[in-house]
Amino acid sequence: MAFRSLAIMPNHWQQRHKLPSKINRMSLTSTGVARSKKVAYKGGGSGALKDPEALIRMTEAVVKAVDLPVTVKTRTGWDHETRIIVQLARELESIGIKALTVHGRTRAQMYKGEADWDIIGQVKQAVDIPVIGNGDIKCGDDVRRAFDDYQVDAVMIGRAAIGKPWLFREVKNSLTGEAADAGLSYHERLDAIKAHYLDSVAYKQDERIATLEMRKHFSAYFKGFPGAGKMRAALMQASSVKEVMSVFAALQQTA
Ligand SMILES: Cc1cc2nc3c(=O)[nH]c(=O)nc-3n(C[C@H](O)[C@H](O)[C@H](O)COP(=O)(O)O)c2cc1C
C-alpha cells in the first residue's frame, strides 16, 4: 500500500498541489498535524484546526477531486479550550473520508505532556470509519492498551521508532505472543544502523548531505549504546562514507 501525504495549506493549495491527474493507485492523506509555525500560522497543517470550517471545505474538495480513498491525520484541537476533534471527526466522516488518525495532543502542546487517549477513545465511539490512534506508543503494552481500552482500529508510532526501527518487530512479537523478543545483539544493531546509513547515501546520491542528515539518526541510535560516547562524537564530526565506516570498523572491534 502506498500513501501520499498532503499538508493542508489553504492559500493557493489547489494550485500548488495540482491534485487529481497524477495521483493514482494511492491513498491520499491530508494532515492537519504539522507543527511548524510557518505552516501552522498560515492556517496550514495543524493551523487548519483554528478554522475547522475551512478544513472541512478543503478536505471535501479533495474527496470530490480524486478517485481515491482520502484519509486525514490531525491533532485534537488548536489548544486545550478548543479540542474539537470529536465533532470534527463526525463532520469529516460525513464528507466521505475513509479513515482518521488522531494524534492525542493539541497544537499548543506540541509534543509536551501526555497524549489524551480518552479523547481518542471518544472519537472512536463517535464515528464508524476506522480510527488510528497516535501519541506516546512505545511498546507492545501501549499498543495493547490502545486496542483494549480505547478500541482504536490501528495505532501509529512516531518518535519511539526513531533510533529503534526494530520496535515494530518487538511490538508484533509482543502482540502475537511469540517468544519474548530478545532484541538485537550489539552486532545486529550495528549492521542495522550501517544499512540505514548506506541506504541513505544511495538514496541521496550525495554522501556529504546523507552523512550530515544521518547525524540526528546516529545520535538517536547510539543513545545509551554501551561504551559508544567517543564513537558517537566521532560520528557527529564525520562527513564522508570513509570516515563513518572507520568509526563502524572500530565499533565492530569492541564487543
Ligand atoms: C521528526 C518528526 C517529523 C514528523 N513529521 C510528520 C509529518 O510529516 N506528517 C505528519 O502527519 N506527522 C508528522 N510528525 C508527527 C508524528 O507523525 C506523530 O503524530 C507525533 O510524533 C506523535 O506520535 P508519537 O508520540 O508516537 O511520536 C512528525 C513527528 C516528528 C517527531
Ligand as a Chemical Component Dictionary entry (heavy atoms), coordinates in Angstrom:
data_LIG
# 
_chem_comp.id                   LIG 
_chem_comp.type                 NON-POLYMER 
_chem_comp.pdbx_formal_charge   0 
_chem_comp.three_letter_code    LIG 
# 
loop_
_chem_comp_atom.comp_id 
_chem_comp_atom.atom_id 
_chem_comp_atom.alt_atom_id 
_chem_comp_atom.type_symbol 
_chem_comp_atom.charge 
_chem_comp_atom.model_Cartn_x 
_chem_comp_atom.model_Cartn_y 
_chem_comp_atom.model_Cartn_z 
_chem_comp_atom.pdbx_ordinal 
LIG C1  C1  C 0 10.684 14.483 13.316 1  
LIG C2  C2  C 0 9.182  14.361 13.171 2  
LIG C3  C3  C 0 8.602  14.547 11.920 3  
LIG C4  C4  C 0 7.216  14.440 11.748 4  
LIG N1  N1  N 0 6.676  14.616 10.518 5  
LIG C5  C5  C 0 5.340  14.473 10.344 6  
LIG C6  C6  C 0 4.757  14.624 9.038  7  
LIG O1  O1  O 0 5.428  14.898 8.057  8  
LIG N2  N2  N 0 3.417  14.433 8.913  9  
LIG C7  C7  C 0 2.637  14.108 9.988  10 
LIG O2  O2  O 0 1.435  13.921 9.830  11 
LIG N3  N3  N 0 3.157  13.980 11.239 12 
LIG C8  C8  C 0 4.474  14.160 11.431 13 
LIG N4  N4  N 0 5.013  14.034 12.693 14 
LIG C9  C9  C 0 4.127  13.756 13.844 15 
LIG C10 C10 C 0 4.071  12.263 14.102 16 
LIG O3  O3  O 0 3.564  11.570 12.987 17 
LIG C11 C11 C 0 3.184  11.939 15.310 18 
LIG O4  O4  O 0 1.884  12.412 15.068 19 
LIG C12 C12 C 0 3.705  12.522 16.601 20 
LIG O5  O5  O 0 5.110  12.390 16.705 21 
LIG C13 C13 C 0 3.036  11.862 17.806 22 
LIG O6  O6  O 0 3.291  10.482 17.830 23 
LIG P1  P1  P 0 4.417  9.839  18.815 24 
LIG O7  O7  O 0 4.066  10.253 20.232 25 
LIG O8  O8  O 0 4.345  8.361  18.560 26 
LIG O9  O9  O 0 5.736  10.447 18.390 27 
LIG C14 C14 C 0 6.389  14.152 12.882 28 
LIG C15 C15 C 0 6.982  13.975 14.139 29 
LIG C16 C16 C 0 8.361  14.083 14.302 30 
LIG C17 C17 C 0 8.958  13.895 15.680 31 
# 
loop_
_chem_comp_bond.comp_id 
_chem_comp_bond.atom_id_1 
_chem_comp_bond.atom_id_2 
_chem_comp_bond.value_order 
_chem_comp_bond.pdbx_ordinal 
LIG C1  C2  SING 1  
LIG C2  C3  SING 2  
LIG C2  C16 DOUB 3  
LIG C3  C4  DOUB 4  
LIG C4  N1  SING 5  
LIG C4  C14 SING 6  
LIG N1  C5  DOUB 7  
LIG C5  C6  SING 8  
LIG C5  C8  SING 9  
LIG C6  O1  DOUB 10 
LIG C6  N2  SING 11 
LIG N2  C7  SING 12 
LIG C7  O2  DOUB 13 
LIG C7  N3  SING 14 
LIG N3  C8  DOUB 15 
LIG C8  N4  SING 16 
LIG N4  C9  SING 17 
LIG N4  C14 SING 18 
LIG C9  C10 SING 19 
LIG C10 O3  SING 20 
LIG C10 C11 SING 21 
LIG C11 O4  SING 22 
LIG C11 C12 SING 23 
LIG C12 O5  SING 24 
LIG C12 C13 SING 25 
LIG C13 O6  SING 26 
LIG O6  P1  SING 27 
LIG P1  O7  DOUB 28 
LIG P1  O8  SING 29 
LIG P1  O9  SING 30 
LIG C14 C15 DOUB 31 
LIG C15 C16 SING 32 
LIG C16 C17 SING 33 
# 
